[in-house]
Amino acid sequence: MGQILAYRGDVLVQLPLPLGQTLHTKQPSFRQDPNNGRPYIEEIYSTDEAKCLHALICLKNAVIGSNRQKGFVVQHGVISRLIQIISCDSSPVSVRIEATIILGSIAKGTDEHVKALVDMNIIPLLVKGVLEDGDESSARLVEASLCCLRTLLQSGLAPTGTLAQDSDFVQHLLALLRASITSQMAIATILTAECKTPECQDLLSAHGAVYSLTALLCSPHRKVQMPALSCLAKIIFQNRGVALAAASASFGGRPLPDILTSLMAQDMPKGMQLSSARCLTYLHRAGALSASDDIIKGKTLSCLTRLCDKNHDNGIKAIAAETLGYLTEVDMILQKDASILNHLITNLAMYFKYAMEEVPPLQAQLRQAAFRAFASLGANDEDIRKKIIETEGLMDHIVCGLQDSSPGVRLAAIRCLHSLSRSVQQLRTTFQVGI
């Protein structure tokens, strides 16, 4: 007995079909609505492979770039048919590719669209597609599956953290890094989303992820380098063993720290400079690079203070200040050097002005970043604390920060006040003048 899909009321069900018999049971008729303009939808349910493929191509062209069309597909239960196609090994690869591309496009839609896919338990089917082995057509299916999986995991609405625990799957992903540029971008992003624990970091490192990512950083394509930087930062963060492996890694005779330093050059995109500085910051804090190393003391510190300047986007400034606070948190020399670079304290004080001009999420990020950076800078040196405390309006911002609706801002304000409270007399004088 074969099976087809059909609607029973509003529910999509499977109906038995005697083998060798042509079924004339009516599929959901989208033509009945003269306003839908999507007659090809009917043919997605066709047992004629050519008609089904043509219909999928039409649907793909319709949904790409259109949330309204994506919503139509979700609303009318077409996702069930698409998932049936990609789950069926007997479906032609060309048909499975088109269905996967459509699902990947839907994954780029609204949160409701993503949730619809997640609720259909699509991730195991995409993993199956990634593991497809065969000819060039199969390679296209693998790429489409990777892209859809990447989009879902990036959304924050799909469960993460389990794929990176599968040693065989991790090894397979890293082997696929020799494939297309698109696959390289997708795999780096997937690994970034999946790396949640020190055990995942260790597993990725054990399978050669550090070397593979180092190779990607030498790619001539910046769209490959950026996700590789994000992934590298994720797997070395607070992991001394992986950080030491990264600090000694090289590609083409170039040590990884030198590669990262070159990506911080001022002629590089600001996002790339920042991501490279974050990687080097994490290498330092994990104990793989010394604070006295010129890569840290000179180049990384200079890059981060430069990116805190008023001339950069607020999103860049917020992450730069957060990273700078982490870099300088425990080292007095780095704190002193940072405080006199690129008018840093004055620039950080301006973050509160920028925050008032931004949307709420970025408002909180800017305030939190400024407080954290000030807390680190003033942790050990009385002169730096005095300079921070005397910054116009800062104490008022700290008082407001203690009452902020964002828990992150409140915590950062407390840390900042705690750091500055080492200068008790200076704080008392400042508050008295304010009163």
C-alpha positions in Angstrom: 0.0 0.0 0.0 1.2 3.5 -0.8 0.2 6.7 1.0 -0.6 10.2 0.1 -1.4 13.3 2.1 -4.8 14.9 2.1 -6.8 17.2 4.2 -9.6 16.0 6.5 -11.3 19.2 7.6 -8.3 21.3 8.7 -6.1 18.4 9.5 -3.6 16.9 7.1 -3.7 13.1 7.2 -2.2 10.1 5.4 -4.5 8.1 3.2 -3.7 4.6 1.9 -3.4 4.2 -1.8 -3.4 0.7 -3.5 -0.3 0.2 -5.5 -0.7 0.6 -9.2 -4.0 2.5 -8.8 -4.3 6.1 -9.9 -6.0 8.2 -7.2 -8.4 11.0 -8.1 -9.0 12.0 -4.5 -9.2 15.8 -4.4 -6.2 17.6 -2.9 -6.9 20.9 -1.1 -7.9 23.1 -3.9 -6.1 26.4 -3.7 -7.6 27.4 -7.0 -11.0 27.8 -5.3 -9.8 31.1 -3.9 -9.4 33.5 -6.8 -7.3 35.7 -4.6 -4.6 33.3 -3.6 -2.9 33.2 -7.0 -0.9 30.0 -6.1 -2.2 27.2 -8.3 1.1 25.4 -8.2 0.6 24.6 -4.6 -1.7 21.7 -5.6 1.0 20.1 -7.7 3.4 19.9 -4.7 1.2 17.0 -3.7 1.4 15.4 -7.1 2.9 11.9 -7.5 4.3 13.0 -10.8 7.9 13.9 -9.9 8.3 16.5 -12.7 5.1 18.3 -11.7 6.1 18.2 -8.1 9.6 19.6 -8.9 8.2 22.4 -11.0 5.7 23.3 -8.3 8.5 23.4 -5.7 10.6 25.7 -7.8 7.6 28.1 -8.2 7.0 28.0 -4.4 10.7 28.7 -3.8 10.6 31.7 -6.0 7.5 32.9 -4.2 8.6 32.6 -0.6 12.1 33.9 -0.9 12.0 37.5 0.4 8.3 37.4 1.3 7.1 36.8 4.8 3.5 37.0 3.5 4.1 34.0 1.2 6.0 32.2 4.1 2.9 32.8 6.3 0.7 31.3 3.6 2.8 28.1 3.5 2.7 27.8 7.3 -1.0 28.6 7.5 -2.1 26.0 4.9 0.0 23.2 6.3 2.3 22.9 3.3 5.3 22.5 5.7 4.0 19.0 6.4 4.3 18.1 2.7 7.8 19.7 2.5 9.0 17.7 5.5 7.5 14.5 4.1 9.5 15.1 0.9 12.9 15.7 2.7 12.3 12.7 5.0 11.6 10.3 2.1 14.8 8.6 0.8 13.0 7.6 -2.4 12.3 11.2 -3.3 14.6 12.4 -6.1 17.5 14.4 -4.7 16.5 17.4 -6.9 13.0 17.4 -5.3 14.5 17.2 -1.8 16.9 20.0 -2.5 14.1 22.4 -3.5 12.0 21.4 -0.5 15.0 22.0 1.8 15.7 25.4 0.2 12.1 26.4 0.8 12.3 25.3 4.4 15.5 27.4 4.8 13.7 30.4 3.4 10.8 29.9 5.9 13.4 29.7 8.7 14.4 33.3 7.8 10.9 34.5 8.4 9.1 35.6 11.6 9.4 33.9 15.0 6.1 32.2 14.3 7.5 30.7 11.1 10.6 29.4 12.9 8.5 27.9 15.7 6.3 26.1 13.2 9.4 24.4 11.8 10.9 23.6 15.2 7.5 22.1 16.3 7.6 19.8 13.3 10.9 18.4 14.7 12.8 19.4 11.6 16.3 19.4 13.0 16.9 15.6 12.9 15.8 15.6 9.3 18.3 18.4 8.4 21.0 16.5 10.2 20.1 13.5 8.0 20.4 15.8 5.0 23.9 17.0 6.1 25.0 13.4 6.3 23.9 12.7 2.7 26.7 11.1 0.8 26.9 10.7 -3.0 27.4 12.7 -6.2 27.3 16.5 -6.9 23.5 16.6 -6.5 23.9 15.2 -3.0 26.5 17.9 -2.3 23.8 20.5 -3.1 21.4 18.8 -0.7 24.1 18.9 2.0 24.7 22.6 1.5 20.9 23.4 1.5 20.5 21.3 4.7 23.5 23.1 6.4 22.0 26.5 5.5 18.6 25.7 6.9 20.1 24.3 10.0 22.3 27.3 10.4 19.4 29.7 10.2 17.3 27.8 12.7 20.1 27.5 15.3 20.9 31.2 14.9 17.3 32.2 15.6 17.5 31.4 19.3 14.2 29.5 19.0 15.6 26.1 18.3 17.1 23.8 20.9 20.9 23.9 20.8 23.8 22.2 22.5 23.2 18.6 21.6 24.7 18.3 18.1 28.1 19.4 19.3 28.1 16.5 21.8 27.9 14.0 18.9 31.5 13.2 18.1 30.8 11.7 14.7 28.6 14.6 13.6 31.3 17.1 14.7 33.9 15.2 12.7 31.7 15.1 9.7 31.0 18.9 9.9 34.7 19.7 10.1 35.4 17.4 7.1 32.8 19.4 5.2 34.8 22.6 5.7 36.7 21.7 2.6 33.5 22.1 0.6 31.9 25.3 -0.7 32.2 28.8 0.8 28.5 28.7 1.7 29.1 25.4 3.6 32.1 26.9 5.4 30.0 29.9 6.6 27.1 27.7 7.7 29.3 25.2 9.5 31.2 27.8 11.5 27.9 29.4 12.5 26.4 26.0 13.5 29.4 25.2 15.7 29.2 28.6 17.3 25.5 28.1 18.2 26.1 24.6 19.4 29.2 25.1 21.6 27.7 25.6 25.0 29.9 23.8 27.5 33.6 23.2 28.2 33.1 19.6 27.1 31.9 20.8 23.7 34.9 23.1 23.5 37.2 20.2 24.3 35.5 17.9 21.8 35.8 20.5 19.0 39.4 21.1 19.8 40.2 17.4 19.9 38.7 17.0 16.4 41.0 19.8 15.0 38.5 22.6 15.0 41.2 25.2 16.0 43.3 24.3 13.0 40.3 24.3 10.7 39.1 27.7 11.9 42.7 29.0 11.6 42.6 28.0 7.9 39.3 29.7 7.4 40.7 32.9 8.8 43.2 32.9 5.9 40.3 32.7 3.4 40.2 35.5 0.9 36.4 35.8 1.6 35.5 38.0 4.5 32.1 36.4 4.8 33.9 33.2 5.7 36.3 34.9 8.1 33.6 36.5 10.2 31.8 33.4 11.3 35.1 31.7 11.8 36.2 34.4 14.2 32.9 34.1 16.1 33.4 30.3 16.4 37.0 30.6 17.5 36.0 33.0 20.2 33.3 30.6 21.4 35.6 27.6 21.7 38.5 29.3 23.5 36.4 31.4 26.0 37.6 30.6 29.5 39.1 27.3 28.4 42.8 27.3 29.1 43.5 24.0 27.3 41.9 25.1 24.1 43.3 28.6 24.3 46.9 27.1 24.6 46.2 25.0 21.6 45.0 28.0 19.7 47.9 30.2 20.7 50.3 27.6 19.2 48.2 26.9 16.1 49.4 28.1 12.7 48.4 27.9 9.0 50.7 28.4 6.1 53.5 29.1 8.5 51.7 32.0 10.2 50.9 31.6 13.9 47.2 32.2 14.8 47.9 35.2 17.0 49.7 36.9 14.1 46.8 36.1 11.8 44.4 37.7 14.3 46.6 40.7 14.7 46.6 41.3 10.9 42.8 41.1 11.0 42.7 44.0 13.5 44.4 46.4 11.0 42.5 49.7 10.6 41.8 49.0 6.9 39.7 45.9 7.9 36.0 46.2 8.5 35.2 47.3 12.0 33.3 44.1 12.9 36.3 42.1 11.9 38.7 44.2 13.9 36.4 43.8 16.9 36.0 40.0 16.5 39.7 39.6 16.2 40.3 41.7 19.3 37.8 39.5 21.2 39.6 36.3 20.2 43.0 37.8 21.4 41.3 39.0 24.6 40.0 35.5 25.3 43.4 34.0 24.6 44.9 36.4 27.2 42.3 35.9 29.8 42.6 32.1 29.4 46.3 32.4 30.1 47.6 31.7 26.6 49.0 35.2 25.9 50.7 37.4 28.5 49.6 40.9 29.3 53.1 42.0 28.5 53.0 40.6 25.0 52.8 43.4 22.5 50.0 41.7 20.7 47.9 42.3 23.8 49.4 45.4 25.4 50.0 47.2 22.2 47.7 46.1 19.4 44.7 44.6 21.1 44.4 47.3 23.7 44.8 50.0 21.1 42.2 48.4 18.8 39.6 48.2 21.5 40.0 51.7 22.8 39.9 53.0 19.2 36.6 51.2 18.6 35.1 53.0 21.6 35.5 56.3 19.8 32.4 58.3 19.0 32.9 57.9 15.2 31.9 54.2 15.3 28.4 52.6 15.3 26.9 52.2 18.7 26.7 48.5 18.4 30.4 48.3 17.8 31.1 50.7 20.6 29.1 48.6 23.1 30.8 45.3 22.3 34.2 47.1 22.2 33.7 48.5 25.7 32.5 45.2 27.1 35.5 43.4 25.6 37.9 46.1 26.9 36.4 45.7 30.4 37.1 42.0 30.3 40.6 42.5 28.9 41.7 45.0 31.6 39.8 43.5 34.5 42.6 41.9 36.4 45.8 43.6 35.1 46.9 47.0 36.5 49.3 47.8 33.7 46.6 47.3 31.1 44.2 49.4 33.1 46.7 52.3 33.2 47.6 52.0 29.6 43.9 51.9 28.5 43.0 54.9 30.6 45.2 57.2 28.6 44.6 55.8 25.1 42.3 57.5 22.6 40.5 59.7 25.2 38.9 56.5 26.5 37.3 57.8 29.7 35.7 60.8 27.9 34.5 58.5 25.1 33.0 56.0 27.6 31.1 58.8 29.4 29.5 59.7 26.1 27.8 56.2 26.0 25.1 57.5 28.3 24.2 60.2 25.8 24.2 57.7 22.9 22.0 55.4 24.9 19.2 58.0 25.1 19.1 58.1 21.3 18.9 54.4 20.8 16.2 51.7 20.9 15.8 49.9 24.3 18.0 46.8 23.7 21.0 48.9 22.6 20.3 51.4 25.3 20.9 48.8 27.9 24.0 47.4 26.1 25.6 50.8 26.0 25.0 51.6 29.6 26.1 48.2 30.7 29.3 48.3 28.6 30.3 51.7 30.0 29.8 50.7 33.6 31.8 47.5 33.1 34.6 49.3 31.4 34.7 51.9 34.2 34.7 49.2 36.8 37.7 47.5 35.3 39.7 50.6 34.7 39.2 51.9 38.3 39.8 48.5 40.0 43.4 49.2 41.2 44.6 52.8 40.5 43.6 55.8 42.7 44.4 58.3 40.0 42.3 56.5 37.4 39.4 56.3 39.9 39.7 60.0 40.6 39.5 60.8 36.9 36.5 58.6 36.5 34.7 60.0 39.5 35.3 63.5 38.4 33.8 62.8 34.9 30.8 65.1 34.6 27.5 63.5 35.3 28.9 60.0 35.8 27.7 59.6 39.4 24.2 60.6 38.4 24.3 57.9 35.7 25.5 55.3 38.3 22.6 56.2 40.6 20.1 55.8 37.7 21.8 52.6 36.7 21.2 51.1 40.1 17.5 51.5 39.4 17.5 50.5 35.7 14.9 48.0 34.5 17.7 45.8 33.0 19.2 43.4 35.4 22.5 43.5 33.4 22.7 47.3 33.7 21.9 47.2 37.5 24.6 44.6 38.1 27.2 46.5 36.0 26.3 49.7 37.9 26.8 47.9 41.2 30.2 46.6 40.0 31.2 50.1 38.9 30.2 51.7 42.2 32.0 48.9 44.1 35.2 49.5 42.1 35.0 53.3 42.6 34.2 52.9 46.3 37.8 52.1 47.0 38.2 55.9 46.8 35.8 56.5 49.7 36.8 60.1 50.4 36.6 61.1 46.7 33.2 59.5 46.4 31.9 61.3 49.6 33.1 64.6 48.2 31.5 64.0 44.9 28.1 63.1 46.4 28.2 66.1 48.8 28.9 68.5 45.9 26.0 66.9 44.0 23.7 67.4 46.9 
